Amino acid sequence: MIPVVMVDVTKPPTGKLYLFNIYVTLSHSSGRSTIQLLRDFEGEIFQTSHCPELMAEDDRLEMLDKNTKEWWEKMGHG
């Protein structure tokens, strides 16, 4: 965990801000009291849907995890 996290929840000049980006940043904090926001933000960012490409990648990684666990068990570990 990172002791204090400073967060700027705003659209980057060269891209788009996704819920995933915010989640990763906030999840590295050690709690609500350790998060410092650099500025006010527009609440609709939290009402957007997840990026389809990120969702597909998450599904792919979950499948790899499942397959690896099955393989590990077949090899007699676990």
Phi, psi and omega in degrees: 000147177265131186298319179222133180243124175259126187238134174243098183271083178214157180293127178293150183294337185250011183193207183234144177269126180250156176304325179301317179299316181293317180301312182300316180298309183290328182289346178273356177278165179261013176149167184304322183288349182258004181262127177244121176271134181282335180199167174294157180225162180276126186295338183294345176301328181276358179254003179276161178274163179289153178294127181302323180294320178291323178295318178296319179295321178297317178298318180298315180293323176297320179294318177300318178298313179300313181297321179294318178298317178297316179298316181300317178294321177298328181282000177090015178252126174111000000 
